[in-house]
Amino acid sequence: MTTLPSTVLAALPPDAWLLDDASRHVYGFDNSKRHGPVLGVALPSDEAQVQALVRACAAERTPVVIRGRGTATTGAAVPVAPSVVLSCERMQRIERIEIANRLAVVEPGVINGDLQKRLKAHGAFWPPDPTSAPYSTIGGNLACNAGGPRAVKYGACRDNVLGLRVVTGTGEITVTGSFTTKGAVGLDLTRLVVGAEGTLGVITAATLRLSPLPAATRALRALYASVEAAADAVGRLLGGPDTPCAIEFMDTKALDLVRSRVPGIAAEARALLMIEVDGSIDSIDATALAVRELALGDGCIGADAATNASDGELLWAARKALSPVLRSLAPRKINEDVVVPVMRLPALVSGVERLAQRHDLLIVCFGHAGNGNLHVNLLFDPANGDSRERANAALDELFDLVLALGGTLSGEHGIGLDKRPFVARAIDATSLHLMRQIKAAFDPFGIMNPGKGVS
Ligand SMILES: Cc1cc2nc3c(=O)[nH]c(=O)nc-3n(C[C@H](O)[C@H](O)[C@H](O)COP(=O)(O)OP(=O)(O)OC[C@H]3O[C@@H](n4cnc5c(N)ncnc54)[C@H](O)[C@@H]3O)c2cc1C
């Protein structure tokens, strides 16, 4: 393998490098289980060190792969060529929290869950809520435009960031956006960098837009006789005056998997919606009641409402039981996070059922129905004949189906390495050309996370 250039090594103090074989091996993975070659692991402590490192890498044309905590599911944090892995783990300062301005300025290595704990004491929160929040970073969240159940009401990362400091691929610093919740000057570079998967530069600080922490939440679990009935209910909920802060969905296969573990899932239920509303203590009961009325309707076979937080936890049990069950079913799982317009969910789920039959696979769908964003889990055992080939063929057809329904390849996980072969199906040639020109403007030497995203 190529060695680390001495000028790159000299850009940081010796204690900011991990160069032993074990560290270089470990930092070559992410949660995709892919692995790539690492020249050295850099642990900068501040923006000045990031800048010095990137300048040296640019001069040597050495690839740089930025890393939060490696929880990406797509290979986004895995090098494809011998690279410096720039880990943000020493950049964990929460620089300031300004409640009156509804903003927080943080370094990229801050763990999402740690930030939420700090904000809670101020009666605020940062809306992006990936399930990985206890161990993923703000930098990684922003770079993937991560989201979670709350996105239906509060949006994903792009909707909750005011500005960034970014070290570009030439080692220059660009300050994007503003410290204000309105701004109408110039192009929106912030939204370009968010979701760019580390291909445009290193986020060294982020000004996050905060929301006031709701005083109360109420959960509601509704069961439906068909996916169509559940989708109709989602349409009614989104058309109503009170947007829920979660509208989560489970398909028939998912319900079959948890039915024996969780009480109250009727045998005839073919789909489930887990709905949550938030608001003030005075208004929450009325809001929950109004939302329940909307959830009821043709095909609804029951709607249980929680009256307090611990009842709410019980109702969420079905949704939370699913991931561990899925892990126990097959040695391999392809977890896609496709997204379609909400009212196309029934067509997506029935199309997936046809794919499962045609390719003789177990495929389980659940996810964020309020955004039309479903996790489609294709389960297989690589030791079992041609099951891997069948899963890959089903995946290929799944993407065609999603695009035909007016959706796109990913709602929150991003492209990484996994979805690169499919990008040209989802993005037209003119847009791809523009995106590559933007990439070249930020990173003319092509050193920032090469081979990822659309680059
Ligand atoms: C159990 C589990 C549950 C998950 N649930 C969700 C979910 O609900 N919703 C969701 O959206 N995702 C989810 N994910 C995916 C993943 O956690 C998110 O994409 C997360 O945002 C990645 O954060 P990270 O710190 O681990 O980043 P990494 O995986 O280390 O990196 C991800 C990408 O960000 C880039 N990057 C990291 N830091 C910076 C920076 N400072 N500047 C520029 N680029 C940077 C990397 O180069 C890479 O391209 C889940 C993953 C797991 C394992």
PDBQT file of the ligand as one rigid body, heavy atoms in Angstrom, charges set to zero:
ROOT
HETATM    1  C1  LIG A 501     -28.463   1.230  14.451  1.00  0.00    +0.000 C 
HETATM    2  C2  LIG A 501     -28.468   2.336  13.436  1.00  0.00    +0.000 A 
HETATM    3  C3  LIG A 501     -29.598   3.106  13.289  1.00  0.00    +0.000 A 
HETATM    4  C4  LIG A 501     -29.635   4.151  12.353  1.00  0.00    +0.000 A 
HETATM    5  N1  LIG A 501     -30.762   4.891  12.257  1.00  0.00    +0.000 NA
HETATM    6  C5  LIG A 501     -30.804   5.918  11.397  1.00  0.00    +0.000 A 
HETATM    7  C6  LIG A 501     -31.970   6.719  11.302  1.00  0.00    +0.000 A 
HETATM    8  O1  LIG A 501     -32.968   6.503  12.002  1.00  0.00    +0.000 OA
HETATM    9  N2  LIG A 501     -31.965   7.751  10.437  1.00  0.00    +0.000 N 
HETATM   10  C7  LIG A 501     -30.870   8.040   9.662  1.00  0.00    +0.000 A 
HETATM   11  O2  LIG A 501     -30.928   9.013   8.927  1.00  0.00    +0.000 OA
HETATM   12  N3  LIG A 501     -29.766   7.294   9.715  1.00  0.00    +0.000 NA
HETATM   13  C8  LIG A 501     -29.690   6.242  10.561  1.00  0.00    +0.000 A 
HETATM   14  N4  LIG A 501     -28.567   5.477  10.626  1.00  0.00    +0.000 N 
HETATM   15  C9  LIG A 501     -27.433   5.752   9.738  1.00  0.00    +0.000 C 
HETATM   16  C10 LIG A 501     -26.315   6.604  10.412  1.00  0.00    +0.000 C 
HETATM   17  O3  LIG A 501     -26.338   6.483  11.820  1.00  0.00    +0.000 OA
HETATM   18  C11 LIG A 501     -26.458   8.052  10.109  1.00  0.00    +0.000 C 
HETATM   19  O4  LIG A 501     -26.245   8.238   8.737  1.00  0.00    +0.000 OA
HETATM   20  C12 LIG A 501     -25.510   8.978  10.877  1.00  0.00    +0.000 C 
HETATM   21  O5  LIG A 501     -25.872  10.299  10.507  1.00  0.00    +0.000 OA
HETATM   22  C13 LIG A 501     -24.036   8.780  10.599  1.00  0.00    +0.000 C 
HETATM   23  O6  LIG A 501     -23.300   9.469  11.602  1.00  0.00    +0.000 OA
HETATM   24  P1  LIG A 501     -21.798   9.085  11.968  1.00  0.00    +0.000 P 
HETATM   25  O7  LIG A 501     -21.301  10.069  12.963  1.00  0.00    +0.000 OA
HETATM   26  O8  LIG A 501     -21.672   7.674  12.348  1.00  0.00    +0.000 OA
HETATM   27  O9  LIG A 501     -21.069   9.347  10.589  1.00  0.00    +0.000 OA
HETATM   28  P2  LIG A 501     -20.125   8.371   9.727  1.00  0.00    +0.000 P 
HETATM   29  O10 LIG A 501     -20.812   7.084   9.472  1.00  0.00    +0.000 OA
HETATM   30  O11 LIG A 501     -18.782   8.316  10.343  1.00  0.00    +0.000 OA
HETATM   31  O12 LIG A 501     -20.023   9.191   8.372  1.00  0.00    +0.000 OA
HETATM   32  C14 LIG A 501     -21.147   9.333   7.542  1.00  0.00    +0.000 C 
HETATM   33  C15 LIG A 501     -20.803  10.285   6.394  1.00  0.00    +0.000 C 
HETATM   34  O13 LIG A 501     -20.607  11.580   6.927  1.00  0.00    +0.000 OA
HETATM   35  C16 LIG A 501     -19.350  12.114   6.518  1.00  0.00    +0.000 C 
HETATM   36  N5  LIG A 501     -18.904  12.981   7.590  1.00  0.00    +0.000 N 
HETATM   37  C17 LIG A 501     -18.771  12.672   8.910  1.00  0.00    +0.000 A 
HETATM   38  N6  LIG A 501     -18.355  13.757   9.597  1.00  0.00    +0.000 NA
HETATM   39  C18 LIG A 501     -18.238  14.778   8.699  1.00  0.00    +0.000 A 
HETATM   40  C19 LIG A 501     -17.827  16.142   8.787  1.00  0.00    +0.000 A 
HETATM   41  N7  LIG A 501     -17.421  16.679   9.935  1.00  0.00    +0.000 N 
HETATM   42  N8  LIG A 501     -17.794  16.888   7.652  1.00  0.00    +0.000 NA
HETATM   43  C20 LIG A 501     -18.187  16.363   6.470  1.00  0.00    +0.000 A 
HETATM   44  N9  LIG A 501     -18.552  15.076   6.320  1.00  0.00    +0.000 NA
HETATM   45  C21 LIG A 501     -18.584  14.293   7.429  1.00  0.00    +0.000 A 
HETATM   46  C22 LIG A 501     -18.501  10.873   6.281  1.00  0.00    +0.000 C 
HETATM   47  O14 LIG A 501     -17.409  11.147   5.395  1.00  0.00    +0.000 OA
HETATM   48  C23 LIG A 501     -19.516   9.937   5.666  1.00  0.00    +0.000 C 
HETATM   49  O15 LIG A 501     -19.679  10.219   4.297  1.00  0.00    +0.000 OA
HETATM   50  C24 LIG A 501     -28.501   4.404  11.531  1.00  0.00    +0.000 A 
HETATM   51  C25 LIG A 501     -27.355   3.620  11.684  1.00  0.00    +0.000 A 
HETATM   52  C26 LIG A 501     -27.341   2.595  12.617  1.00  0.00    +0.000 A 
HETATM   53  C27 LIG A 501     -26.093   1.774  12.756  1.00  0.00    +0.000 C 
ENDROOT
TORSDOF 0
